[in-house]
Amino acid sequence: MIGQSLADLMQGFGVALQPANLMWSFFGVLVGNLIGVLPGMGALSAISMLLPLTYTMHPVPAILMLAGIFYGSQYGGAIGAILLNLPCHPPHAVTCLDGYPLAQQGRGGTALGITMISSFFAASVGILVMILASPLLVRVAFSFGPAEIFSIMLLGLIAGSTMSRGSPLKGVAMTVIGLIIGVAGTDVNTGTQRFTLGLTEIDDGVEPLALALGLFGVAEFLRSVNRIQEVGSATRMRLRDMRPSGADLRRAFLPMLRGTAIGTLFGAMPGTGPTITTFIAYALERRLAKDPSRFGHGAIEGVAAPEAASHSKTQVDFIPTMSLGIPGDPVMALILGALLIQGIQPGPQLITEHADLFWGLIASFWIGNVLLMVLNVPLIGIWVKLLQVPYRFLFPSALFFIGVGVFSTDNNLFNIWEVLAFGVFGAVFSALDFSVAPILLGFVLGPLVEENFRRALLLSHGDLMVFVQRPISAGFVAASALLVVVQLMLRMRADRGLKIS
């Protein structure tokens, strides 16, 4: 079995290293990396713009290019999150929590170095999992029904809402706000409008990119509008200063392993999306840390774990997309559409009927990630140089790109007003010491939680016991209950300590 997989992989390298295929793969990772850095842009925008180009291309280079844009933008998105507090892709919102404070401390290069190492390691593990464990992961995916997906989403909501610094109650409150924003729009079951405030522009829901960039990018601009100095004036430009120290690598090693494991697990679950993986990875590291107060102020673990989770999830996401035809997020849905345009039907038969495409794609992942490492090592100096740009030029330029990027999602001026509104909202609540990251978690998971909850009840004829009768679902429900109990006990102990003092 393993020998056959390795032989197939060697065949895939032969396909991916063909000059034309290698050129398109390089083009994809380069475009994805550059677009990922631009505030307001991302993989979804880039693939949407370049999808018509694939109509006249051979299927193999077309899919290699789109896949390169996908994981190339993951690298680029982390750069904007760390240096400018701009999460161009919602999963990178968690990276902002510690990546941006590191940049403010003059350690932006170190944060980018840890991101590169974590990303490459996690992507490599994800590729190995694709090669060796695809059949097993497909069986695991089939065992997750609506009840199991609801239960794991519930655990993610509870874990993520209590991950922020300060009061867990504030985190829960922010998550509830995110849930309300997430379900705003038209109910898919009844066709009624909910929480739209009478605005027809919200009938299809709030724009995710507007929410993410408003809560982090615009809010940061409003909080720091009177700043005179550079964002990271202490950042040095020597290459050796941008390499993580031995202490940083030791501190990031175990979080990188745990983040990779979380991303791999969630990658096999169709429809979960990458955002929940980064939130859970971050929440886990904060719970395991000896000093949780470091998180949110520049903890290197807070960068390594979510980035590893995001990149391993990105790679393993191709398993349910290619073998089941079930995309994990909108970007994977576009790649699925590109397959269908080429006349290729995703499913278990794809591996045998289109072996050159499947194994060439897997081999291109490794080649593409190596290309990204080669590209970003010399470019790190340029990215960190962004911190030397005077603030009065840097953030107004970023706001311009935010406006262009958000408007281009569906050519709607209302999206820009959304960004502004969420920016003011984020600035006000940040000033009141509320973490805004749980809002994004609730927004992303809210519709999924509601959809799978209603679907599970529909299949069980309204019996709530369906969530505890199935072993996997019961395990996640028990873990959620245990997390709530632990939080209450910690809160009671803290209150008792205050009374004694």
C-alpha positions as CSV (number, residue, x, y, z in Angstrom):
1,M,0.0,0.0,0.0
2,I,2.7,2.5,1.1
3,G,5.0,1.3,-1.7
4,Q,2.2,1.9,-4.3
5,S,1.5,5.4,-2.9
6,L,5.2,6.3,-3.1
7,A,5.3,5.0,-6.7
8,D,2.3,7.1,-7.5
9,L,3.9,10.1,-5.8
10,M,7.0,9.7,-7.9
11,Q,4.7,9.7,-11.0
12,G,3.1,12.9,-9.6
13,F,6.5,14.6,-9.3
14,G,7.1,13.7,-12.9
15,V,3.9,15.5,-13.9
16,A,4.4,18.5,-11.6
17,L,8.0,19.1,-12.7
18,Q,7.1,19.3,-16.4
19,P,8.1,22.8,-17.5
20,A,4.6,24.1,-18.3
21,N,3.1,22.7,-15.1
22,L,6.0,24.0,-13.0
23,M,5.6,27.5,-14.6
24,W,1.9,27.6,-13.8
25,S,2.4,26.4,-10.3
26,F,5.1,29.1,-9.7
27,F,2.7,31.7,-11.3
28,G,0.0,30.6,-8.8
29,V,2.1,30.8,-5.7
30,L,3.6,34.1,-6.7
31,V,0.2,35.7,-7.5
32,G,-1.3,34.2,-4.3
33,N,1.5,35.5,-2.1
34,L,1.4,39.0,-3.5
35,I,-2.4,39.3,-3.4
36,G,-2.5,37.8,0.1
37,V,-0.3,40.7,1.3
38,L,-2.7,43.4,-0.1
39,P,-5.3,44.5,2.5
40,G,-8.8,43.6,1.3
41,M,-7.6,41.0,-1.2
42,G,-7.3,37.3,-0.8
43,A,-7.4,33.9,-2.4
44,L,-11.2,34.2,-3.1
45,S,-10.7,37.4,-5.1
46,A,-7.6,36.1,-7.0
47,I,-9.1,32.8,-8.0
48,S,-12.4,34.5,-9.0
49,M,-10.4,36.8,-11.3
50,L,-8.3,34.1,-12.8
51,L,-10.9,31.3,-13.1
52,P,-11.9,32.3,-16.6
53,L,-8.2,31.8,-17.6
54,T,-8.6,28.1,-16.9
55,Y,-11.4,27.6,-19.5
56,T,-8.9,27.2,-22.3
57,M,-6.1,25.5,-20.2
58,H,-5.4,21.8,-19.8
59,P,-6.9,20.5,-16.5
60,V,-3.6,19.7,-14.8
61,P,-1.9,23.2,-15.1
62,A,-5.2,24.9,-14.4
63,I,-5.7,23.1,-11.1
64,L,-2.1,23.4,-10.1
65,M,-2.3,27.2,-10.7
66,L,-5.5,27.6,-8.6
67,A,-4.1,25.5,-5.8
68,G,-0.9,27.5,-5.8
69,I,-3.0,30.7,-5.4
70,F,-4.8,29.1,-2.6
71,Y,-1.9,28.2,-0.3
72,G,0.2,31.1,-1.6
73,S,-2.3,33.6,-0.3
74,Q,-2.2,31.8,3.1
75,Y,1.5,32.9,3.4
76,G,0.7,36.4,2.2
77,G,-2.3,36.8,4.5
78,A,-0.2,36.1,7.5
79,I,2.2,38.9,6.5
80,G,-0.6,41.5,6.5
81,A,-2.0,40.1,9.8
82,I,1.4,40.3,11.6
83,L,2.7,43.6,10.3
84,L,-0.5,45.7,9.8
85,N,-3.1,43.9,11.9
86,L,-5.1,43.3,8.7
87,P,-6.5,39.8,8.4
88,C,-7.2,39.6,4.7
89,H,-8.5,36.0,5.3
90,P,-10.7,35.4,8.4
91,P,-8.5,32.5,9.8
92,H,-5.6,35.0,10.1
93,A,-7.6,37.1,12.6
94,V,-6.2,34.9,15.4
95,T,-2.7,35.5,14.1
96,C,-3.3,39.2,14.7
97,L,-3.7,38.7,18.4
98,D,0.0,38.0,19.0
99,G,1.6,38.6,15.6
100,Y,0.8,42.3,15.6
101,P,2.1,42.9,19.2
102,L,5.3,41.2,18.2
103,A,5.6,43.6,15.3
104,Q,5.0,46.6,17.6
105,Q,7.8,45.2,19.8
106,G,10.2,45.2,16.9
107,R,10.0,41.4,16.4
108,G,7.9,41.4,13.2
109,G,10.7,39.5,11.3
110,T,10.8,36.8,14.0
111,A,7.0,36.4,13.8
112,L,7.3,36.0,10.0
113,G,10.1,33.5,10.4
114,I,8.0,31.4,12.8
115,T,5.1,31.7,10.4
116,M,7.2,30.4,7.5
117,I,8.6,27.4,9.5
118,S,5.2,26.5,11.0
119,S,3.5,26.8,7.6
120,F,6.0,24.7,5.8
121,F,6.1,22.0,8.5
122,A,2.3,21.8,8.7
123,A,1.9,21.8,4.9
124,S,4.4,18.9,4.7
125,V,2.5,16.9,7.3
126,G,-0.7,17.6,5.5
127,I,0.7,16.4,2.3
128,L,1.9,13.2,3.9
129,V,-1.5,12.6,5.4
130,M,-3.0,13.1,2.0
131,I,-0.7,10.4,0.6
132,L,-0.9,7.8,3.3
133,A,-4.2,8.3,5.0
134,S,-6.7,9.6,2.4
135,P,-8.9,6.4,2.5
136,L,-9.0,6.5,6.3
137,L,-9.9,10.2,6.4
138,V,-12.6,9.7,3.9
139,R,-14.2,7.0,6.2
140,V,-13.8,9.4,9.1
141,A,-15.5,12.2,7.1
142,F,-18.5,9.9,6.3
143,S,-19.0,9.2,10.0
144,F,-19.7,12.9,10.7
145,G,-23.3,13.7,10.3
146,P,-25.2,16.9,11.3
147,A,-25.2,15.9,15.0
148,E,-21.4,15.4,15.1
149,I,-20.7,18.6,13.2
150,F,-23.0,20.6,15.4
151,S,-21.3,19.2,18.5
152,I,-17.8,20.0,17.4
153,M,-18.9,23.5,16.3
154,L,-20.4,24.0,19.8
155,L,-17.1,23.0,21.3
156,G,-15.3,25.4,19.0
157,L,-17.6,28.2,20.0
158,I,-17.1,27.6,23.7
159,A,-13.4,27.2,23.5
160,G,-12.9,30.2,21.2
161,S,-15.2,32.5,23.2
162,T,-13.1,31.9,26.4
163,M,-9.7,32.2,24.7
164,S,-9.5,36.0,24.9
165,R,-7.6,37.8,27.6
166,G,-9.7,39.2,30.4
167,S,-13.1,38.1,31.5
168,P,-14.4,34.9,29.8
169,L,-17.9,36.4,30.2
170,K,-16.8,39.3,27.9
171,G,-15.6,36.7,25.4
172,V,-19.0,34.9,25.5
173,A,-20.8,38.2,25.0
174,M,-18.7,39.0,21.9
175,T,-19.3,35.5,20.5
176,V,-23.1,35.9,20.9
177,I,-22.8,39.2,19.0
178,G,-21.0,37.4,16.3
179,L,-23.7,34.7,16.2
180,I,-26.4,37.3,15.7
181,I,-24.4,39.0,12.9
182,G,-23.8,35.6,11.3
183,V,-27.4,34.6,11.1
184,A,-28.5,38.0,9.7
185,G,-30.1,37.8,6.3
186,T,-32.5,35.4,4.7
187,D,-33.4,32.2,6.5
188,V,-32.7,29.4,4.0
189,N,-35.5,27.3,5.3
190,T,-38.4,29.8,5.6
191,G,-37.2,32.6,3.3
192,T,-37.8,35.3,6.0
193,Q,-35.4,38.1,6.7
194,R,-33.7,38.1,10.1
195,F,-31.8,41.0,11.8
196,T,-31.5,42.9,8.6
197,L,-32.7,46.2,10.2
198,G,-34.8,46.8,7.0
199,L,-31.7,47.0,4.8
200,T,-32.1,44.9,1.6
201,E,-28.3,44.9,1.2
202,I,-28.1,42.5,4.1
203,D,-30.6,40.0,2.7
204,D,-27.7,37.8,1.6
205,G,-25.9,38.3,4.9
206,V,-23.0,40.4,6.1
207,E,-19.8,40.4,4.0
208,P,-17.2,38.3,5.9
209,L,-14.3,40.3,4.5
210,A,-15.9,43.6,5.6
211,L,-16.4,42.2,9.2
212,A,-12.8,41.0,9.5
213,L,-11.1,44.0,8.0
214,G,-13.4,46.4,9.9
215,L,-12.9,44.8,13.3
216,F,-9.1,44.6,13.0
217,G,-7.7,46.9,10.3
218,V,-10.0,50.0,10.5
219,A,-10.4,49.6,14.2
220,E,-6.6,49.7,14.6
221,F,-6.4,52.8,12.5
222,L,-9.1,54.6,14.6
223,R,-7.4,53.6,17.8
224,S,-4.0,54.9,16.6
225,V,-5.0,57.8,14.3
226,N,-2.8,60.2,16.3
227,R,0.3,58.1,16.2
228,I,3.4,59.8,14.8
229,Q,6.1,57.1,15.0
230,E,6.4,54.1,12.7
231,V,4.5,51.0,13.5
232,G,7.7,49.1,14.4
233,S,10.5,51.5,14.5
234,A,12.6,49.2,16.6
235,T,12.6,46.4,13.9
236,R,16.1,45.8,12.6
237,M,16.7,44.8,9.0
238,R,19.6,42.3,9.3
239,L,18.6,38.9,8.0
240,R,20.0,37.1,11.1
241,D,17.8,39.2,13.3
242,M,14.8,38.0,11.3
243,R,15.6,34.3,12.0
244,P,13.9,32.9,15.2
245,S,16.2,32.3,18.1
246,G,16.7,28.8,19.6
247,A,14.4,29.8,22.5
248,D,11.7,30.9,20.1
249,L,11.9,27.7,18.1
250,R,11.7,25.6,21.3
251,R,8.7,27.6,22.5
252,A,7.0,27.2,19.2
253,F,7.8,23.5,18.5
254,L,5.0,21.8,20.5
255,P,2.3,24.4,19.6
256,M,3.3,23.8,16.0
257,L,2.8,20.1,16.4
258,R,-0.6,20.5,18.1
259,G,-1.8,23.0,15.6
260,T,-0.8,20.7,12.8
261,A,-2.8,17.8,14.4
262,I,-5.9,20.0,14.8
263,G,-5.7,21.3,11.2
264,T,-5.3,17.7,9.9
265,L,-8.3,16.5,11.9
266,F,-10.6,19.3,10.8
267,G,-9.3,19.1,7.2
268,A,-11.0,15.7,6.9
269,M,-14.4,17.1,8.0
270,P,-16.2,18.6,5.0
271,G,-17.9,22.0,5.5
272,T,-16.0,23.0,8.6
273,G,-13.9,25.7,7.1
274,P,-10.4,26.8,8.2
275,T,-11.4,29.5,10.7
276,I,-12.5,27.2,13.5
277,T,-9.1,25.4,13.4
278,T,-7.1,28.5,14.1
279,F,-9.4,29.5,17.0
280,I,-9.3,26.1,18.6
281,A,-5.5,25.8,18.2
282,Y,-5.0,29.2,19.8
283,A,-7.5,28.5,22.6
284,L,-5.7,25.1,23.3
285,E,-2.3,26.8,23.6
286,R,-3.7,29.4,25.9
287,R,-5.2,26.8,28.1
288,L,-1.9,24.7,28.2
289,A,0.4,27.7,28.8
290,K,2.0,28.1,32.2
291,D,1.4,31.9,31.9
292,P,-1.7,32.5,29.8
293,S,-1.4,36.3,30.4
294,R,1.4,36.4,27.8
295,F,-1.1,35.7,25.0
296,G,-2.4,38.8,23.3
297,H,0.9,40.6,24.1
298,G,3.3,38.9,21.8
299,A,3.4,35.2,22.6
300,I,5.3,33.3,19.9
301,E,3.0,30.3,20.5
302,G,0.0,32.4,19.5
303,V,1.5,32.7,16.0
304,A,2.9,29.2,15.5
305,A,-0.2,27.1,16.5
306,P,-2.9,28.9,14.4
307,E,-0.6,29.2,11.4
308,A,0.2,25.5,11.5
309,A,-3.4,24.6,11.9
310,S,-4.4,26.8,9.0
311,H,-1.8,25.4,6.6
312,S,-2.4,21.7,7.5
313,K,-6.1,22.3,7.1
314,T,-5.5,24.0,3.7
315,Q,-3.7,20.9,2.4
316,V,-6.0,18.2,3.9
317,D,-9.0,20.2,2.7
318,F,-8.4,18.8,-0.7
319,I,-9.3,15.3,0.4
320,P,-13.1,15.9,0.9
321,T,-13.1,18.2,-2.1
322,M,-11.4,15.8,-4.5
323,S,-12.7,12.5,-3.2
324,L,-16.2,13.4,-2.0
325,G,-17.0,16.6,-4.0
326,I,-17.7,18.5,-0.7
327,P,-15.8,21.8,-0.4
328,G,-14.7,23.0,3.0
329,D,-15.0,26.8,2.2
330,P,-15.8,29.2,-0.6
331,V,-12.3,28.9,-2.1
332,M,-12.5,25.1,-2.3
333,A,-15.9,25.5,-3.9
334,L,-14.3,27.6,-6.6
335,I,-11.6,24.9,-7.2
336,L,-14.4,22.3,-7.3
337,G,-16.1,24.5,-9.9
338,A,-12.9,24.6,-11.9
339,L,-12.8,20.8,-11.9
340,L,-16.3,20.6,-13.2
341,I,-15.6,23.2,-15.9
342,Q,-12.8,20.9,-17.1
343,G,-15.2,18.0,-17.2
344,I,-13.7,16.2,-14.2
345,Q,-16.2,14.8,-11.7
346,P,-14.9,14.8,-8.1
347,G,-15.4,11.5,-6.3
348,P,-13.6,8.3,-5.3
349,Q,-13.1,7.4,-8.9
350,L,-11.0,10.6,-9.5
351,I,-7.8,9.0,-8.1
352,T,-7.9,6.2,-10.7
353,E,-9.5,8.0,-13.7
354,H,-7.3,11.1,-13.4
355,A,-4.2,9.8,-11.6
356,D,-2.0,12.4,-13.3
357,L,-4.1,15.3,-12.0
358,F,-4.4,13.9,-8.4
359,W,-0.8,12.9,-7.9
360,G,0.5,15.8,-9.8
361,L,-1.5,18.1,-7.5
362,I,-0.1,16.5,-4.4
363,A,3.5,16.7,-5.7
364,S,2.9,20.4,-6.6
365,F,2.0,21.1,-3.0
366,W,5.5,20.3,-1.9
367,I,7.1,22.1,-4.9
368,G,4.9,25.1,-4.3
369,N,5.7,25.3,-0.6
370,V,9.4,25.1,-1.4
371,L,8.9,27.9,-3.9
372,L,7.1,30.0,-1.3
373,M,10.0,29.5,1.1
374,V,12.5,30.5,-1.6
375,L,10.4,33.6,-2.5
376,N,9.7,34.8,1.0
377,V,13.2,34.5,2.5
378,P,14.6,37.4,0.4
379,L,11.2,39.2,0.6
380,I,11.0,39.2,4.4
381,G,13.2,42.2,4.4
382,I,10.8,44.0,2.1
383,W,7.8,43.0,4.3
384,V,9.5,44.2,7.5
385,K,10.5,47.4,5.7
386,L,6.8,48.2,5.6
387,L,7.1,48.9,9.3
388,Q,9.6,51.7,8.5
389,V,7.0,53.6,6.4
390,P,5.6,56.6,8.3
391,Y,2.2,55.9,9.8
392,R,0.6,58.9,8.1
393,F,1.3,57.1,4.7
394,L,1.1,53.5,5.7
395,F,-2.4,53.2,7.1
396,P,-4.2,55.5,4.7
397,S,-2.8,53.4,1.9
398,A,-4.0,50.3,3.7
399,L,-7.5,51.8,4.0
400,F,-7.5,52.5,0.3
401,F,-6.7,48.9,-0.5
402,I,-9.3,47.8,2.0
403,G,-11.9,49.8,0.2
404,V,-10.9,48.5,-3.2
405,G,-10.8,44.9,-2.0
406,V,-14.1,44.9,-0.2
407,F,-15.9,46.7,-3.0
408,S,-14.5,44.3,-5.6
409,T,-16.1,41.3,-3.8
410,D,-19.5,42.0,-5.4
411,N,-19.1,45.6,-6.7
412,N,-21.3,46.9,-3.9
413,L,-20.6,50.3,-2.3
414,F,-22.6,49.2,0.8
415,N,-19.7,46.9,1.7
416,I,-17.5,49.9,2.4
417,W,-20.1,51.3,4.8
418,E,-20.1,47.9,6.5
419,V,-16.3,48.1,7.0
420,L,-16.6,51.5,8.5
421,A,-19.4,50.5,10.9
422,F,-17.5,47.4,12.1
423,G,-14.4,49.5,12.4
424,V,-16.1,52.0,14.8
425,F,-17.7,49.1,16.6
426,G,-14.3,47.3,17.0
427,A,-12.5,50.5,18.2
428,V,-15.2,51.2,20.8
429,F,-15.2,47.7,22.3
430,S,-11.4,47.4,22.2
431,A,-11.3,50.6,24.2
432,L,-13.6,49.0,26.7
433,D,-11.2,46.0,27.0
434,F,-13.4,43.6,25.0
435,S,-11.6,41.2,22.6
436,V,-13.2,41.4,19.1
437,A,-11.8,38.1,17.8
438,P,-14.7,36.0,19.3
439,I,-17.1,38.1,17.2
440,L,-15.5,36.7,14.0
441,L,-15.6,33.2,15.4
442,G,-19.3,33.5,16.2
443,F,-20.0,35.0,12.8
444,V,-18.3,32.2,10.9
445,L,-19.7,29.3,13.0
446,G,-23.2,30.7,13.7
447,P,-24.8,29.7,10.4
448,L,-23.1,26.3,10.5
449,V,-24.2,25.6,14.0
450,E,-27.8,26.6,13.2
451,E,-27.9,24.7,10.0
452,N,-26.5,21.4,11.4
453,F,-28.7,21.8,14.6
454,R,-31.9,22.1,12.5
455,R,-30.8,19.3,10.2
456,A,-30.1,16.9,13.0
457,L,-33.4,17.6,14.6
458,L,-35.2,17.2,11.3
459,L,-33.6,13.8,10.8
460,S,-34.4,12.7,14.4
461,H,-38.0,14.1,14.3
462,G,-37.2,16.7,16.9
463,D,-35.5,14.4,19.4
464,L,-32.7,16.3,21.2
465,M,-31.3,13.0,22.5
466,V,-29.7,12.6,19.0
467,F,-26.8,14.7,20.2
468,V,-25.9,12.3,23.1
469,Q,-26.9,9.0,21.6
470,R,-24.2,9.0,18.9
471,P,-20.8,8.4,20.4
472,I,-18.8,11.0,18.6
473,S,-21.4,13.7,19.2
474,A,-21.7,12.7,22.8
475,G,-18.0,13.0,23.3
476,F,-17.9,16.6,21.9
477,V,-21.0,17.6,24.0
478,A,-19.3,16.2,27.1
479,A,-16.1,18.1,26.3
480,S,-18.1,21.3,25.9
481,A,-19.8,20.8,29.3
482,L,-16.5,20.0,30.9
483,L,-15.0,23.2,29.5
484,V,-17.9,25.3,30.9
485,V,-17.5,23.6,34.3
486,V,-13.8,24.3,34.3
487,Q,-14.4,28.0,33.4
488,L,-16.9,28.3,36.3
489,M,-14.6,26.7,38.8
490,L,-11.7,29.0,37.7
491,R,-14.0,32.0,38.0
492,M,-15.2,31.0,41.5
493,R,-11.6,30.4,42.6
494,A,-10.6,33.8,41.4
495,D,-13.5,35.5,43.1
496,R,-12.6,33.6,46.4
497,G,-9.0,34.8,46.1
498,L,-10.1,38.4,45.7
499,K,-12.4,38.2,48.8
500,I,-9.5,36.7,50.9
501,S,-7.1,39.4,49.8
